[in-house]
Amino acid sequence: MSAVPPMPPSSAAPGSVPNHLAWAIVSTVLATCLCCPLGLIGIVAIVFSSQVNGKLNQGDLEGARRASANAKTWCWVATAFAIIGLLLNIVVLATGGMEQYMEMMQQMQQMQ
């Protein structure tokens, strides 16, 4: 009876392809808190990040590299949303905050 030999381990060590999981989680949380629900786009980064180690364990080095590259791209997108959200929050606070905004809205309603 013949048995299929196990797949040889990948030539790359599991740590050689970064999974960017920590960056994906942090950027998603910050983007969601600072920007708005658009920050949830970082979930895509988390999904790709979580695929990297599984692909490495299966011996799919090229697939792991693609997943890592996609995760990095989506991490940058989520980070950009976090930075934009932070800048918007700074502008709102520097221009008087929500009180000033509410006063402006009340004035506009009275004009109508």
Phi, psi and chi 1 to 4 in degrees:
 res  aa     phi    psi   chi1   chi2   chi3   chi4
   1 MET       -  133.6 -178.6  145.6  100.4      -
   2 SER  -104.3  144.9   66.3      -      -      -
   3 ALA  -118.6  149.3      -      -      -      -
   4 VAL   -79.0  123.4  177.3      -      -      -
   5 PRO   -67.7  149.7   22.2  -28.9      -      -
   6 PRO   -64.6  153.4   20.2  -27.0      -      -
   7 MET   -62.6  137.0  -65.0  -87.6  -54.1      -
   8 PRO   -66.7  146.3   21.0  -27.3      -      -
   9 PRO   -61.9  150.6   14.4  -19.8      -      -
  10 SER   -60.3  149.4  166.8      -      -      -
  11 SER   -70.5  -16.9   61.2      -      -      -
  12 ALA   -99.2  140.1      -      -      -      -
  13 ALA   -71.3  152.2      -      -      -      -
  14 PRO   -55.6  -28.1  -24.5   31.3      -      -
  15 GLY   -84.5   -3.2      -      -      -      -
  16 SER   -77.8  -20.3   65.5      -      -      -
  17 VAL  -111.7  111.8  179.1      -      -      -
  18 PRO   -69.0  141.0   24.6  -31.3      -      -
  19 ASN   -96.8  -13.3   62.7   13.2      -      -
  20 HIS    58.3   23.7  -54.6  -67.3      -      -
  21 LEU   -65.6  -43.5 -173.8   58.9      -      -
  22 ALA   -62.2  -44.4      -      -      -      -
  23 TRP   -61.9  -41.5 -177.8   14.8      -      -
  24 ALA   -62.1  -43.9      -      -      -      -
  25 ILE   -67.8  -47.3  -67.9  169.8      -      -
  26 VAL   -63.9  -45.0  169.9      -      -      -
  27 SER   -66.4  -34.5   63.7      -      -      -
  28 THR   -66.6  -45.7  -59.8      -      -      -
  29 VAL   -64.2  -46.7  169.3      -      -      -
  30 LEU   -65.1  -43.1  -72.3  176.3      -      -
  31 ALA   -64.1  -38.8      -      -      -      -
  32 THR   -69.3  -40.2  -56.9      -      -      -
  33 CYS   -72.9  -38.1  -69.1      -      -      -
  34 LEU   -91.2  -29.8  -67.3  172.6      -      -
  35 CYS  -101.4  -67.4 -172.1      -      -      -
  36 CYS   162.0 -168.9   59.2      -      -      -
  37 PRO   -59.9  -15.7  -27.9   35.5      -      -
  38 LEU   -60.2  -24.5  -77.3  176.7      -      -
  39 GLY   -64.8  -19.3      -      -      -      -
  40 LEU   -67.0   -7.2  -69.2  174.6      -      -
  41 ILE   -61.2  -20.1 -162.4   82.3      -      -
  42 GLY   -65.0  -15.7      -      -      -      -
  43 ILE   -61.2  -32.3  -68.6  174.0      -      -
  44 VAL   -60.9  -40.9  177.7      -      -      -
  45 ALA   -64.0  -39.8      -      -      -      -
  46 ILE   -64.1  -40.4  -65.9  171.9      -      -
  47 VAL   -63.6  -48.2  169.2      -      -      -
  48 PHE   -64.2  -37.7  -80.1  116.1      -      -
  49 SER   -62.7  -38.9  -65.2      -      -      -
  50 SER   -73.3  -16.4   65.1      -      -      -
  51 GLN   -80.0  -21.7  -68.1  176.6   -4.4      -
  52 VAL   -61.0  -53.6  172.9      -      -      -
  53 ASN   -64.8  -37.0  -69.1  -15.6      -      -
  54 GLY   -63.1  -41.0      -      -      -      -
  55 LYS   -67.8  -37.5  -70.9 -178.6 -174.3  -76.6
  56 LEU   -64.1  -41.7  -79.3  174.8      -      -
  57 ASN   -65.2  -28.1  -69.6  -22.6      -      -
  58 GLN   -82.6   -7.5  -66.1  172.7   -6.4      -
  59 GLY    88.2    9.6      -      -      -      -
  60 ASP   -91.7   79.6 -176.1    8.1      -      -
  61 LEU   -65.4  -42.5 -177.2   59.5      -      -
  62 GLU   -66.0  -40.6 -171.0   55.5   38.1      -
  63 GLY   -63.9  -38.5      -      -      -      -
  64 ALA   -65.3  -39.9      -      -      -      -
  65 ARG   -65.0  -41.0  -73.6 -177.5 -180.0  151.0
  66 ARG   -64.0  -44.9  -81.1 -166.9  -48.0  -89.8
  67 ALA   -62.5  -38.6      -      -      -      -
  68 SER   -65.3  -42.5  177.6      -      -      -
  69 ALA   -65.1  -42.1      -      -      -      -
  70 ASN   -64.5  -41.4  -76.1  -28.1      -      -
  71 ALA   -61.2  -42.4      -      -      -      -
  72 LYS   -63.6  -42.1 -173.8  175.0 -178.6  178.8
  73 THR   -60.1  -48.8  -60.7      -      -      -
  74 TRP   -69.9  -27.8  -73.5  105.3      -      -
  75 CYS   -64.4  -41.7  -76.5      -      -      -
  76 TRP   -63.6  -39.2  -83.9  114.7      -      -
  77 VAL   -62.5  -47.5  170.6      -      -      -
  78 ALA   -64.2  -37.8      -      -      -      -
  79 THR   -64.7  -39.7  -58.9      -      -      -
  80 ALA   -62.3  -42.6      -      -      -      -
  81 PHE   -62.5  -38.4  -81.0  133.3      -      -
  82 ALA   -64.3  -42.2      -      -      -      -
  83 ILE   -66.0  -43.6  -68.5  169.3      -      -
  84 ILE   -61.4  -43.9  -69.9  168.8      -      -
  85 GLY   -62.4  -40.9      -      -      -      -
  86 LEU   -62.6  -44.7  179.1   62.9      -      -
  87 LEU   -63.7  -40.9  -66.6  175.7      -      -
  88 LEU   -63.3  -40.6  -72.3  174.3      -      -
  89 ASN   -64.5  -39.2  -76.6  -41.1      -      -
  90 ILE   -63.5  -42.9  -70.7  171.0      -      -
  91 VAL   -63.3  -43.9  166.9      -      -      -
  92 VAL   -62.6  -44.1  166.1      -      -      -
  93 LEU   -68.2  -36.1  -69.7  174.3      -      -
  94 ALA   -72.2  -25.1      -      -      -      -
  95 THR   -97.6   15.5   58.4      -      -      -
  96 GLY   114.9   -7.4      -      -      -      -
  97 GLY    74.4 -162.4      -      -      -      -
  98 MET   -70.5  -29.5  -72.7  -56.7  -67.9      -
  99 GLU   -60.9  -45.9  -64.1   86.5   21.6      -
 100 GLN   -62.4  -40.9 -176.8   71.1   23.0      -
 101 TYR   -63.3  -44.6  173.4   76.1      -      -
 102 MET   -64.9  -39.7  -66.7  -57.0  -71.5      -
 103 GLU   -62.8  -42.6  -73.2  177.3   20.2      -
 104 MET   -62.8  -41.2 -175.9  178.6   69.1      -
 105 MET   -65.9  -38.7  -67.5  -56.0  -71.3      -
 106 GLN   -65.5  -39.7  -72.5  174.7   -8.0      -
 107 GLN   -63.7  -40.4  -71.5  175.4   -2.4      -
 108 MET   -65.8  -36.7  -70.9  176.6   65.1      -
 109 GLN   -69.6  -35.7  -72.8  176.9   -9.3      -
 110 GLN   -70.0  -28.9  -69.8  173.3   -2.9      -
 111 MET   -70.8  -24.1  -67.2  169.7   63.7      -
 112 GLN   -83.7      -  -66.2  176.1   -3.6      -
